[in-house]
């Protein structure tokens, strides 16, 4: 399978959390009317963003003040230069 010129790179994130909102409008409002945008690392979709997990307490306070349904998912914290237990990176 041939890959296009934009498909020959990868980005590794660690110490991150995902925020998944119920709607695009809810996420857009959170990003424009709160400090959540300061911790945004990447927008995965219309409803999902990757944020800095080291700022989790502050992010949770921002989310708690809002009445929009959301889900905050913590991803395992790991340094990219440390192999996992099964020997893979």
mmCIF file as gemmi writes it, N, C-alpha and C atoms, coordinates in Angstrom:
data_model
loop_
_atom_site.group_PDB
_atom_site.id
_atom_site.type_symbol
_atom_site.label_atom_id
_atom_site.label_alt_id
_atom_site.label_comp_id
_atom_site.label_asym_id
_atom_site.label_entity_id
_atom_site.label_seq_id
_atom_site.pdbx_PDB_ins_code
_atom_site.Cartn_x
_atom_site.Cartn_y
_atom_site.Cartn_z
_atom_site.occupancy
_atom_site.B_iso_or_equiv
_atom_site.pdbx_formal_charge
_atom_site.auth_seq_id
_atom_site.auth_asym_id
_atom_site.pdbx_PDB_model_num
ATOM 1 N N . UNK Axp A 1 ? 0.839 -1.172 0 1 0 ? 1 A 1
ATOM 2 C CA . UNK Axp A 1 ? 0 0 0 1 0 ? 1 A 1
ATOM 3 C C . UNK Axp A 1 ? 0.887 1.239 0 1 0 ? 1 A 1
ATOM 4 N N . UNK Axp A 2 ? 0.677 2.099 -0.937 1 0 ? 2 A 1
ATOM 5 C CA . UNK Axp A 2 ? 1.464 3.328 -1.024 1 0 ? 2 A 1
ATOM 6 C C . UNK Axp A 2 ? 0.887 4.388 -0.1 1 0 ? 2 A 1
ATOM 7 N N . UNK Axp A 3 ? 1.758 5.059 0.6 1 0 ? 3 A 1
ATOM 8 C CA . UNK Axp A 3 ? 1.327 6.122 1.497 1 0 ? 3 A 1
ATOM 9 C C . UNK Axp A 3 ? 1.593 7.465 0.846 1 0 ? 3 A 1
ATOM 10 N N . UNK Axp A 4 ? 0.699 8.412 1.073 1 0 ? 4 A 1
ATOM 11 C CA . UNK Axp A 4 ? 0.891 9.754 0.547 1 0 ? 4 A 1
ATOM 12 C C . UNK Axp A 4 ? 2.014 10.476 1.257 1 0 ? 4 A 1
ATOM 13 N N . UNK Axp A 5 ? 2.446 11.583 0.718 1 0 ? 5 A 1
ATOM 14 C CA . UNK Axp A 5 ? 3.586 12.307 1.282 1 0 ? 5 A 1
ATOM 15 C C . UNK Axp A 5 ? 3.319 12.8 2.699 1 0 ? 5 A 1
ATOM 16 N N . UNK Axp A 6 ? 2.059 13.028 3.071 1 0 ? 6 A 1
ATOM 17 C CA . UNK Axp A 6 ? 1.741 13.499 4.415 1 0 ? 6 A 1
ATOM 18 C C . UNK Axp A 6 ? 1.629 12.391 5.434 1 0 ? 6 A 1
ATOM 19 N N . UNK Axp A 7 ? 1.749 11.137 5.017 1 0 ? 7 A 1
ATOM 20 C CA . UNK Axp A 7 ? 1.538 10.01 5.925 1 0 ? 7 A 1
ATOM 21 C C . UNK Axp A 7 ? 2.838 9.404 6.424 1 0 ? 7 A 1
ATOM 22 N N . UNK Axp A 8 ? 3.975 10.045 6.208 1 0 ? 8 A 1
ATOM 23 C CA . UNK Axp A 8 ? 5.24 9.44 6.607 1 0 ? 8 A 1
ATOM 24 C C . UNK Axp A 8 ? 5.801 10.03 7.898 1 0 ? 8 A 1
ATOM 25 N N . UNK Axp A 9 ? 4.932 10.437 8.804 1 0 ? 9 A 1
ATOM 26 C CA . UNK Axp A 9 ? 5.38 10.966 10.076 1 0 ? 9 A 1
ATOM 27 C C . UNK Axp A 9 ? 4.442 10.473 11.165 1 0 ? 9 A 1
ATOM 28 N N . UNK Axp A 10 ? 4.891 10.571 12.393 1 0 ? 10 A 1
ATOM 29 C CA . UNK Axp A 10 ? 4.068 10.2 13.551 1 0 ? 10 A 1
ATOM 30 C C . UNK Axp A 10 ? 4.364 11.184 14.666 1 0 ? 10 A 1
ATOM 31 N N . UNK Axp A 11 ? 3.406 11.374 15.531 1 0 ? 11 A 1
ATOM 32 C CA . UNK Axp A 11 ? 3.584 12.254 16.679 1 0 ? 11 A 1
ATOM 33 C C . UNK Axp A 11 ? 3.257 11.441 17.923 1 0 ? 11 A 1
ATOM 34 N N . UNK Axp A 12 ? 4.148 11.454 18.896 1 0 ? 12 A 1
ATOM 35 C CA . UNK Axp A 12 ? 3.971 10.715 20.138 1 0 ? 12 A 1
ATOM 36 C C . UNK Axp A 12 ? 3.657 11.691 21.259 1 0 ? 12 A 1
ATOM 37 N N . UNK Axp A 13 ? 2.551 11.454 21.934 1 0 ? 13 A 1
ATOM 38 C CA . UNK Axp A 13 ? 2.183 12.266 23.09 1 0 ? 13 A 1
ATOM 39 C C . UNK Axp A 13 ? 2.28 11.397 24.337 1 0 ? 13 A 1
ATOM 40 N N . UNK Axp A 14 ? 2.753 11.961 25.428 1 0 ? 14 A 1
ATOM 41 C CA . UNK Axp A 14 ? 2.716 11.272 26.706 1 0 ? 14 A 1
ATOM 42 C C . UNK Axp A 14 ? 2.336 12.273 27.771 1 0 ? 14 A 1
ATOM 43 N N . UNK Axp A 15 ? 1.818 11.764 28.898 1 0 ? 15 A 1
ATOM 44 C CA . UNK Axp A 15 ? 1.273 12.608 29.962 1 0 ? 15 A 1
ATOM 45 C C . UNK Axp A 15 ? 0.154 13.502 29.421 1 0 ? 15 A 1
ATOM 46 N N . UNK Axp A 16 ? -0.782 12.852 28.742 1 0 ? 16 A 1
ATOM 47 C CA . UNK Axp A 16 ? -1.907 13.578 28.168 1 0 ? 16 A 1
ATOM 48 C C . UNK Axp A 16 ? -3.228 12.962 28.617 1 0 ? 16 A 1
ATOM 49 N N . UNK Axp A 17 ? -4.282 13.739 28.461 1 0 ? 17 A 1
ATOM 50 C CA . UNK Axp A 17 ? -5.644 13.28 28.677 1 0 ? 17 A 1
ATOM 51 C C . UNK Axp A 17 ? -6.46 13.633 27.447 1 0 ? 17 A 1
ATOM 52 N N . UNK Axp A 18 ? -7.508 12.889 27.227 1 0 ? 18 A 1
ATOM 53 C CA . UNK Axp A 18 ? -8.449 13.186 26.163 1 0 ? 18 A 1
ATOM 54 C C . UNK Axp A 18 ? -9.707 13.762 26.772 1 0 ? 18 A 1
ATOM 55 N N . UNK Axp A 19 ? -10.241 14.773 26.152 1 0 ? 19 A 1
ATOM 56 C CA . UNK Axp A 19 ? -11.547 15.297 26.533 1 0 ? 19 A 1
ATOM 57 C C . UNK Axp A 19 ? -12.468 15.068 25.355 1 0 ? 19 A 1
ATOM 58 N N . UNK Axp A 20 ? -13.546 14.361 25.614 1 0 ? 20 A 1
ATOM 59 C CA . UNK Axp A 20 ? -14.545 14.073 24.587 1 0 ? 20 A 1
ATOM 60 C C . UNK Axp A 20 ? -15.838 14.729 25.029 1 0 ? 20 A 1
ATOM 61 N N . UNK Axp A 21 ? -16.321 15.693 24.253 1 0 ? 21 A 1
ATOM 62 C CA . UNK Axp A 21 ? -17.551 16.415 24.578 1 0 ? 21 A 1
ATOM 63 C C . UNK Axp A 21 ? -18.73 15.804 23.834 1 0 ? 21 A 1
ATOM 64 N N . UNK Axp A 22 ? -19.924 16.109 24.31 1 0 ? 22 A 1
ATOM 65 C CA . UNK Axp A 22 ? -21.138 15.558 23.706 1 0 ? 22 A 1
ATOM 66 C C . UNK Axp A 22 ? -21.392 16.12 22.317 1 0 ? 22 A 1
ATOM 67 N N . UNK Axp A 23 ? -20.887 17.321 22.048 1 0 ? 23 A 1
ATOM 68 C CA . UNK Axp A 23 ? -21.141 17.928 20.738 1 0 ? 23 A 1
ATOM 69 C C . UNK Axp A 23 ? -19.992 18.85 20.343 1 0 ? 23 A 1
ATOM 70 N N . UNK Axp A 24 ? -19.91 19.142 19.063 1 0 ? 24 A 1
ATOM 71 C CA . UNK Axp A 24 ? -18.92 20.088 18.544 1 0 ? 24 A 1
ATOM 72 C C . UNK Axp A 24 ? -19.144 21.465 19.151 1 0 ? 24 A 1
ATOM 73 N N . UNK Axp A 25 ? -20.398 21.873 19.255 1 0 ? 25 A 1
ATOM 74 C CA . UNK Axp A 25 ? -20.724 23.186 19.802 1 0 ? 25 A 1
ATOM 75 C C . UNK Axp A 25 ? -20.263 23.333 21.253 1 0 ? 25 A 1
ATOM 76 N N . UNK Axp A 26 ? -20.42 22.268 22.045 1 0 ? 26 A 1
ATOM 77 C CA . UNK Axp A 26 ? -19.99 22.306 23.438 1 0 ? 26 A 1
ATOM 78 C C . UNK Axp A 26 ? -18.479 22.481 23.527 1 0 ? 26 A 1
ATOM 79 N N . UNK Axp A 27 ? -17.738 21.733 22.718 1 0 ? 27 A 1
ATOM 80 C CA . UNK Axp A 27 ? -16.284 21.848 22.741 1 0 ? 27 A 1
ATOM 81 C C . UNK Axp A 27 ? -15.83 23.218 22.254 1 0 ? 27 A 1
ATOM 82 N N . UNK Axp A 28 ? -16.433 23.694 21.173 1 0 ? 28 A 1
ATOM 83 C CA . UNK Axp A 28 ? -16.075 25.02 20.659 1 0 ? 28 A 1
ATOM 84 C C . UNK Axp A 28 ? -16.291 26.096 21.714 1 0 ? 28 A 1
ATOM 85 N N . UNK Axp A 29 ? -17.395 26.014 22.432 1 0 ? 29 A 1
ATOM 86 C CA . UNK Axp A 29 ? -17.672 27.006 23.475 1 0 ? 29 A 1
ATOM 87 C C . UNK Axp A 29 ? -16.671 26.899 24.622 1 0 ? 29 A 1
ATOM 88 N N . UNK Axp A 30 ? -16.338 25.665 25.026 1 0 ? 30 A 1
ATOM 89 C CA . UNK Axp A 30 ? -15.341 25.486 26.083 1 0 ? 30 A 1
ATOM 90 C C . UNK Axp A 30 ? -13.999 26.092 25.688 1 0 ? 30 A 1
ATOM 91 N N . UNK Axp A 31 ? -13.6 25.884 24.453 1 0 ? 31 A 1
ATOM 92 C CA . UNK Axp A 31 ? -12.299 26.381 23.998 1 0 ? 31 A 1
ATOM 93 C C . UNK Axp A 31 ? -12.268 27.905 23.873 1 0 ? 31 A 1
ATOM 94 N N . UNK Axp A 32 ? -13.404 28.514 23.556 1 0 ? 32 A 1
ATOM 95 C CA . UNK Axp A 32 ? -13.405 29.97 23.355 1 0 ? 32 A 1
ATOM 96 C C . UNK Axp A 32 ? -13.765 30.754 24.608 1 0 ? 32 A 1
ATOM 97 N N . UNK Axp A 33 ? -14.416 30.122 25.577 1 0 ? 33 A 1
ATOM 98 C CA . UNK Axp A 33 ? -14.872 30.874 26.758 1 0 ? 33 A 1
ATOM 99 C C . UNK Axp A 33 ? -14.202 30.447 28.053 1 0 ? 33 A 1
ATOM 100 N N . UNK Axp A 34 ? -13.179 29.613 27.964 1 0 ? 34 A 1
ATOM 101 C CA . UNK Axp A 34 ? -12.488 29.168 29.181 1 0 ? 34 A 1
ATOM 102 C C . UNK Axp A 34 ? -10.989 29.121 28.913 1 0 ? 34 A 1
ATOM 103 N N . UNK Axp A 35 ? -10.244 28.768 29.945 1 0 ? 35 A 1
ATOM 104 C CA . UNK Axp A 35 ? -8.786 28.643 29.807 1 0 ? 35 A 1
ATOM 105 C C . UNK Axp A 35 ? -8.374 27.284 29.255 1 0 ? 35 A 1
ATOM 106 N N . UNK Axp A 36 ? -9.332 26.462 28.872 1 0 ? 36 A 1
ATOM 107 C CA . UNK Axp A 36 ? -9.019 25.132 28.359 1 0 ? 36 A 1
ATOM 108 C C . UNK Axp A 36 ? -8.1 25.188 27.145 1 0 ? 36 A 1
ATOM 109 N N . UNK Axp A 37 ? -8.266 26.176 26.306 1 0 ? 37 A 1
ATOM 110 C CA . UNK Axp A 37 ? -7.442 26.306 25.116 1 0 ? 37 A 1
ATOM 111 C C . UNK Axp A 37 ? -5.957 26.443 25.411 1 0 ? 37 A 1
ATOM 112 N N . UNK Axp A 38 ? -5.614 26.944 26.603 1 0 ? 38 A 1
ATOM 113 C CA . UNK Axp A 38 ? -4.207 27.088 26.989 1 0 ? 38 A 1
ATOM 114 C C . UNK Axp A 38 ? -3.514 25.731 27.153 1 0 ? 38 A 1
ATOM 115 N N . UNK Axp A 39 ? -4.296 24.691 27.412 1 0 ? 39 A 1
ATOM 116 C CA . UNK Axp A 39 ? -3.751 23.358 27.668 1 0 ? 39 A 1
ATOM 117 C C . UNK Axp A 39 ? -3.965 22.417 26.492 1 0 ? 39 A 1
ATOM 118 N N . UNK Axp A 40 ? -4.506 22.931 25.408 1 0 ? 40 A 1
ATOM 119 C CA . UNK Axp A 40 ? -4.795 22.13 24.232 1 0 ? 40 A 1
ATOM 120 C C . UNK Axp A 40 ? -3.5 21.767 23.504 1 0 ? 40 A 1
ATOM 121 N N . UNK Axp A 41 ? -3.316 20.478 23.256 1 0 ? 41 A 1
ATOM 122 C CA . UNK Axp A 41 ? -2.163 20.013 22.492 1 0 ? 41 A 1
ATOM 123 C C . UNK Axp A 41 ? -2.547 19.685 21.059 1 0 ? 41 A 1
ATOM 124 N N . UNK Axp A 42 ? -3.734 19.09 20.885 1 0 ? 42 A 1
ATOM 125 C CA . UNK Axp A 42 ? -4.149 18.693 19.551 1 0 ? 42 A 1
ATOM 126 C C . UNK Axp A 42 ? -5.652 18.458 19.544 1 0 ? 42 A 1
ATOM 127 N N . UNK Axp A 43 ? -6.295 18.827 18.457 1 0 ? 43 A 1
ATOM 128 C CA . UNK Axp A 43 ? -7.724 18.556 18.294 1 0 ? 43 A 1
ATOM 129 C C . UNK Axp A 43 ? -7.857 17.338 17.391 1 0 ? 43 A 1
ATOM 130 N N . UNK Axp A 44 ? -8.386 16.257 17.935 1 0 ? 44 A 1
ATOM 131 C CA . UNK Axp A 44 ? -8.51 15.007 17.186 1 0 ? 44 A 1
ATOM 132 C C . UNK Axp A 44 ? -9.738 14.989 16.287 1 0 ? 44 A 1
ATOM 133 N N . UNK Axp A 45 ? -10.816 15.614 16.74 1 0 ? 45 A 1
ATOM 134 C CA . UNK Axp A 45 ? -12.057 15.627 15.97 1 0 ? 45 A 1
ATOM 135 C C . UNK Axp A 45 ? -12.869 16.841 16.387 1 0 ? 45 A 1
ATOM 136 N N . UNK Axp A 46 ? -14.07 16.935 15.873 1 0 ? 46 A 1
ATOM 137 C CA . UNK Axp A 46 ? -14.95 18.045 16.242 1 0 ? 46 A 1
ATOM 138 C C . UNK Axp A 46 ? -15.313 18.026 17.72 1 0 ? 46 A 1
ATOM 139 N N . UNK Axp A 47 ? -15.244 16.847 18.348 1 0 ? 47 A 1
ATOM 140 C CA . UNK Axp A 47 ? -15.665 16.716 19.738 1 0 ? 47 A 1
ATOM 141 C C . UNK Axp A 47 ? -14.559 16.308 20.702 1 0 ? 47 A 1
ATOM 142 N N . UNK Axp A 48 ? -13.358 16.009 20.204 1 0 ? 48 A 1
ATOM 143 C CA . UNK Axp A 48 ? -12.312 15.43 21.055 1 0 ? 48 A 1
ATOM 144 C C . UNK Axp A 48 ? -11 16.189 20.921 1 0 ? 48 A 1
ATOM 145 N N . UNK Axp A 49 ? -10.378 16.475 22.075 1 0 ? 49 A 1
ATOM 146 C CA . UNK Axp A 49 ? -9.081 17.148 22.097 1 0 ? 49 A 1
ATOM 147 C C . UNK Axp A 49 ? -8.128 16.408 23.01 1 0 ? 49 A 1
ATOM 148 N N . UNK Axp A 50 ? -6.834 16.58 22.76 1 0 ? 50 A 1
ATOM 149 C CA . UNK Axp A 50 ? -5.761 16.075 23.616 1 0 ? 50 A 1
ATOM 150 C C . UNK Axp A 50 ? -5.261 17.259 24.419 1 0 ? 50 A 1
ATOM 151 N N . UNK Axp A 51 ? -5.183 17.094 25.751 1 0 ? 51 A 1
ATOM 152 C CA . UNK Axp A 51 ? -4.726 18.173 26.625 1 0 ? 51 A 1
ATOM 153 C C . UNK Axp A 51 ? -3.588 17.681 27.513 1 0 ? 51 A 1
ATOM 154 N N . UNK Axp A 52 ? -2.853 18.618 28.06 1 0 ? 52 A 1
ATOM 155 C CA . UNK Axp A 52 ? -1.733 18.34 28.958 1 0 ? 52 A 1
ATOM 156 C C . UNK Axp A 52 ? -2.259 17.784 30.281 1 0 ? 52 A 1
ATOM 157 N N . UNK Axp A 53 ? -1.955 16.523 30.574 1 0 ? 53 A 1
ATOM 158 C CA . UNK Axp A 53 ? -2.454 15.879 31.796 1 0 ? 53 A 1
ATOM 159 C C . UNK Axp A 53 ? -1.832 16.462 33.06 1 0 ? 53 A 1
ATOM 160 N N . UNK Axp A 54 ? -0.695 17.149 32.93 1 0 ? 54 A 1
ATOM 161 C CA . UNK Axp A 54 ? -0.092 17.755 34.118 1 0 ? 54 A 1
ATOM 162 C C . UNK Axp A 54 ? -0.95 18.891 34.647 1 0 ? 54 A 1
ATOM 163 N N . UNK Axp A 55 ? -1.875 19.372 33.833 1 0 ? 55 A 1
ATOM 164 C CA . UNK Axp A 55 ? -2.783 20.453 34.227 1 0 ? 55 A 1
ATOM 165 C C . UNK Axp A 55 ? -4.179 19.906 34.522 1 0 ? 55 A 1
ATOM 166 N N . UNK Axp A 56 ? -4.267 18.63 34.857 1 0 ? 56 A 1
ATOM 167 C CA . UNK Axp A 56 ? -5.557 17.964 35.014 1 0 ? 56 A 1
ATOM 168 C C . UNK Axp A 56 ? -6.447 18.634 36.063 1 0 ? 56 A 1
ATOM 169 N N . UNK Axp A 57 ? -5.911 19.02 37.192 1 0 ? 57 A 1
ATOM 170 C CA . UNK Axp A 57 ? -6.73 19.635 38.241 1 0 ? 57 A 1
ATOM 171 C C . UNK Axp A 57 ? -7.372 20.926 37.738 1 0 ? 57 A 1
ATOM 172 N N . UNK Axp A 58 ? -6.602 21.758 37.072 1 0 ? 58 A 1
ATOM 173 C CA . UNK Axp A 58 ? -7.136 22.999 36.534 1 0 ? 58 A 1
ATOM 174 C C . UNK Axp A 58 ? -8.172 22.72 35.441 1 0 ? 58 A 1
ATOM 175 N N . UNK Axp A 59 ? -7.889 21.76 34.587 1 0 ? 59 A 1
ATOM 176 C CA . UNK Axp A 59 ? -8.823 21.4 33.518 1 0 ? 59 A 1
ATOM 177 C C . UNK Axp A 59 ? -10.13 20.882 34.11 1 0 ? 59 A 1
ATOM 178 N N . UNK Axp A 60 ? -10.043 20.053 35.136 1 0 ? 60 A 1
ATOM 179 C CA . UNK Axp A 60 ? -11.256 19.527 35.775 1 0 ? 60 A 1
ATOM 180 C C . UNK Axp A 60 ? -12.077 20.651 36.395 1 0 ? 60 A 1
ATOM 181 N N . UNK Axp A 61 ? -11.423 21.658 36.968 1 0 ? 61 A 1
ATOM 182 C CA . UNK Axp A 61 ? -12.169 22.799 37.526 1 0 ? 61 A 1
ATOM 183 C C . UNK Axp A 61 ? -12.922 23.533 36.417 1 0 ? 61 A 1
ATOM 184 N N . UNK Axp A 62 ? -12.268 23.734 35.279 1 0 ? 62 A 1
ATOM 185 C CA . UNK Axp A 62 ? -12.923 24.399 34.145 1 0 ? 62 A 1
ATOM 186 C C . UNK Axp A 62 ? -14.126 23.582 33.692 1 0 ? 62 A 1
ATOM 187 N N . UNK Axp A 63 ? -13.945 22.286 33.549 1 0 ? 63 A 1
ATOM 188 C CA . UNK Axp A 63 ? -15.027 21.43 33.083 1 0 ? 63 A 1
ATOM 189 C C . UNK Axp A 63 ? -16.165 21.338 34.094 1 0 ? 63 A 1
ATOM 190 N N . UNK Axp A 64 ? -15.831 21.339 35.381 1 0 ? 64 A 1
ATOM 191 C CA . UNK Axp A 64 ? -16.853 21.232 36.418 1 0 ? 64 A 1
ATOM 192 C C . UNK Axp A 64 ? -17.768 22.451 36.452 1 0 ? 64 A 1
ATOM 193 N N . UNK Axp A 65 ? -17.246 23.616 36.044 1 0 ? 65 A 1
ATOM 194 C CA . UNK Axp A 65 ? -18.068 24.831 36.026 1 0 ? 65 A 1
ATOM 195 C C . UNK Axp A 65 ? -19.085 24.841 34.892 1 0 ? 65 A 1
ATOM 196 N N . UNK Axp A 66 ? -18.917 23.944 33.937 1 0 ? 66 A 1
ATOM 197 C CA . UNK Axp A 66 ? -19.797 23.907 32.763 1 0 ? 66 A 1
ATOM 198 C C . UNK Axp A 66 ? -20.835 22.802 32.93 1 0 ? 66 A 1
ATOM 199 N N . UNK Axp A 67 ? -21.967 22.978 32.295 1 0 ? 67 A 1
ATOM 200 C CA . UNK Axp A 67 ? -23.014 21.952 32.395 1 0 ? 67 A 1
ATOM 201 C C . UNK Axp A 67 ? -23.042 21.023 31.182 1 0 ? 67 A 1
ATOM 202 N N . UNK Axp A 68 ? -22.054 21.133 30.282 1 0 ? 68 A 1
ATOM 203 C CA . UNK Axp A 68 ? -22.019 20.275 29.103 1 0 ? 68 A 1
ATOM 204 C C . UNK Axp A 68 ? -21.57 18.868 29.489 1 0 ? 68 A 1
ATOM 205 N N . UNK Axp A 69 ? -22.188 17.851 28.887 1 0 ? 69 A 1
ATOM 206 C CA . UNK Axp A 69 ? -21.691 16.492 29.118 1 0 ? 69 A 1
ATOM 207 C C . UNK Axp A 69 ? -20.308 16.321 28.476 1 0 ? 69 A 1
ATOM 208 N N . UNK Axp A 70 ? -19.391 15.704 29.187 1 0 ? 70 A 1
ATOM 209 C CA . UNK Axp A 70 ? -18.052 15.456 28.665 1 0 ? 70 A 1
ATOM 210 C C . UNK Axp A 70 ? -17.498 14.196 29.31 1 0 ? 70 A 1
ATOM 211 N N . UNK Axp A 71 ? -16.415 13.707 28.735 1 0 ? 71 A 1
ATOM 212 C CA . UNK Axp A 71 ? -15.698 12.565 29.301 1 0 ? 71 A 1
ATOM 213 C C . UNK Axp A 71 ? -14.223 12.922 29.298 1 0 ? 71 A 1
ATOM 214 N N . UNK Axp A 72 ? -13.555 12.755 30.416 1 0 ? 72 A 1
ATOM 215 C CA . UNK Axp A 72 ? -12.12 13.001 30.534 1 0 ? 72 A 1
ATOM 216 C C . UNK Axp A 72 ? -11.439 11.651 30.702 1 0 ? 72 A 1
ATOM 217 N N . UNK Axp A 73 ? -10.545 11.325 29.776 1 0 ? 73 A 1
ATOM 218 C CA . UNK Axp A 73 ? -9.876 10.024 29.773 1 0 ? 73 A 1
ATOM 219 C C . UNK Axp A 73 ? -8.39 10.246 29.978 1 0 ? 73 A 1
ATOM 220 N N . UNK Axp A 74 ? -7.847 9.64 31.016 1 0 ? 74 A 1
ATOM 221 C CA . UNK Axp A 74 ? -6.409 9.706 31.258 1 0 ? 74 A 1
ATOM 222 C C . UNK Axp A 74 ? -5.727 8.6 30.474 1 0 ? 74 A 1
ATOM 223 N N . UNK Axp A 75 ? -4.669 8.958 29.795 1 0 ? 75 A 1
ATOM 224 C CA . UNK Axp A 75 ? -3.857 7.969 29.109 1 0 ? 75 A 1
ATOM 225 C C . UNK Axp A 75 ? -2.647 7.671 29.972 1 0 ? 75 A 1
ATOM 226 N N . UNK Axp A 76 ? -2.089 6.471 29.885 1 0 ? 76 A 1
ATOM 227 C CA . UNK Axp A 76 ? -0.953 6.129 30.751 1 0 ? 76 A 1
ATOM 228 C C . UNK Axp A 76 ? 0.211 7.093 30.569 1 0 ? 76 A 1
ATOM 229 N N . UNK Axp A 77 ? 0.756 7.534 31.669 1 0 ? 77 A 1
ATOM 230 C CA . UNK Axp A 77 ? 1.936 8.405 31.628 1 0 ? 77 A 1
ATOM 231 C C . UNK Axp A 77 ? 3.169 7.537 31.419 1 0 ? 77 A 1
ATOM 232 N N . UNK Axp A 78 ? 3.947 7.882 30.431 1 0 ? 78 A 1
ATOM 233 C CA . UNK Axp A 78 ? 5.17 7.13 30.151 1 0 ? 78 A 1
ATOM 234 C C . UNK Axp A 78 ? 6.136 8.024 29.403 1 0 ? 78 A 1
ATOM 235 N N . UNK Axp A 79 ? 7.396 7.831 29.659 1 0 ? 79 A 1
ATOM 236 C CA . UNK Axp A 79 ? 8.414 8.547 28.891 1 0 ? 79 A 1
ATOM 237 C C . UNK Axp A 79 ? 8.639 7.785 27.598 1 0 ? 79 A 1
ATOM 238 N N . UNK Axp A 80 ? 8.747 8.465 26.482 1 0 ? 80 A 1
ATOM 239 C CA . UNK Axp A 80 ? 8.886 7.752 25.205 1 0 ? 80 A 1
ATOM 240 C C . UNK Axp A 80 ? 10.196 7.002 25.055 1 0 ? 80 A 1
ATOM 241 N N . UNK Axp A 81 ? 11.213 7.317 25.837 1 0 ? 81 A 1
ATOM 242 C CA . UNK Axp A 81 ? 12.501 6.646 25.689 1 0 ? 81 A 1
ATOM 243 C C . UNK Axp A 81 ? 12.628 5.42 26.591 1 0 ? 81 A 1
ATOM 244 N N . UNK Axp A 82 ? 11.587 5.069 27.33 1 0 ? 82 A 1
ATOM 245 C CA . UNK Axp A 82 ? 11.613 3.91 28.217 1 0 ? 82 A 1
ATOM 246 C C . UNK Axp A 82 ? 10.779 2.806 27.592 1 0 ? 82 A 1
ATOM 247 N N . UNK Axp A 83 ? 11.398 1.649 27.257 1 0 ? 83 A 1
ATOM 248 C CA . UNK Axp A 83 ? 10.631 0.548 26.658 1 0 ? 83 A 1
ATOM 249 C C . UNK Axp A 83 ? 9.561 0.042 27.628 1 0 ? 83 A 1
ATOM 250 N N . UNK Axp A 84 ? 8.474 -0.47 27.074 1 0 ? 84 A 1
ATOM 251 C CA . UNK Axp A 84 ? 7.432 -1.051 27.906 1 0 ? 84 A 1
ATOM 252 C C . UNK Axp A 84 ? 7.915 -2.398 28.443 1 0 ? 84 A 1
ATOM 253 N N . UNK Axp A 85 ? 7.111 -3.017 29.285 1 0 ? 85 A 1
ATOM 254 C CA . UNK Axp A 85 ? 7.502 -4.283 29.904 1 0 ? 85 A 1
ATOM 255 C C . UNK Axp A 85 ? 7.701 -5.401 28.904 1 0 ? 85 A 1
ATOM 256 N N . UNK Axp A 86 ? 7.016 -5.333 27.751 1 0 ? 86 A 1
ATOM 257 C CA . UNK Axp A 86 ? 7.171 -6.397 26.761 1 0 ? 86 A 1
ATOM 258 C C . UNK Axp A 86 ? 8.322 -6.111 25.79 1 0 ? 86 A 1
ATOM 259 N N . UNK Axp A 87 ? 9.093 -5.053 26.045 1 0 ? 87 A 1
ATOM 260 C CA . UNK Axp A 87 ? 10.274 -4.772 25.253 1 0 ? 87 A 1
ATOM 261 C C . UNK Axp A 87 ? 10.06 -3.857 24.068 1 0 ? 87 A 1
ATOM 262 N N . UNK Axp A 88 ? 8.792 -3.535 23.775 1 0 ? 88 A 1
ATOM 263 C CA . UNK Axp A 88 ? 8.513 -2.636 22.65 1 0 ? 88 A 1
ATOM 264 C C . UNK Axp A 88 ? 8.572 -1.2 23.118 1 0 ? 88 A 1
ATOM 265 N N . UNK Axp A 89 ? 8.842 -0.309 22.208 1 0 ? 89 A 1
ATOM 266 C CA . UNK Axp A 89 ? 8.827 1.126 22.524 1 0 ? 89 A 1
ATOM 267 C C . UNK Axp A 89 ? 7.51 1.724 22.209 1 0 ? 89 A 1
